[in-house]
Amino acid sequence: MMDRRNAGIELEGVLVRPGELAVVSDGSRLVCVLGAGVAVCLWAPRGQVASMAHFIEPRTDDPQKAFARYGNVAVVEMIRLVREEVAFGPLEAQIFGGALEYPGDTRGEQNVAMAERVLERRAIEVSSRDVGGTKGRKIVFDGRSGQAAVMKVHQLRKEDWAS
């Protein structure tokens, strides 16, 4: 477990770094820090399984680059892993991030669109989203309840991604 403190707010949980995904069934919290990257949080209430995919590029078509860094890979793999834990029943998704990092930057929008496209194709409802804008986000996703807390920040620092 990681124990972090920022601006008086406790950020405790499993840190999901850019290009990573995590699945928990023990009630752990999943935590990430986002700029233009996107986090998709998936909740399977039947088995209380929570998952987070944190990707920073929308897609790859190269099978040799099929890493969680890419949304079209990360979200599909996350869904597969959750379904290994909970074979049937509803899944609920939340989407966060996709901030504009500099004028003319479209990567955040493309990341959000990819997440929405993958989830829609698999008929997974997106129950909430906090996307776009110019502020970074720190996300805490509760593995017991499927609830998420979003903290918008003026500036992200390199140490925000450190454990």
PyMOL commands that set and color helices and strands:
alter all, ss='L'
color gray80, all
select helices_A, chain A and resi 63-65+71-85+107-121+158-161
alter helices_A, ss='H'
color red, helices_A
select strands_A, chain A and resi 2-6+9-15+20-24+29-34+38-44+49-55+92-97+125-131+136-142+148-153
alter strands_A, ss='S'
color yellow, strands_A
deselect
rebuild
show_as cartoon
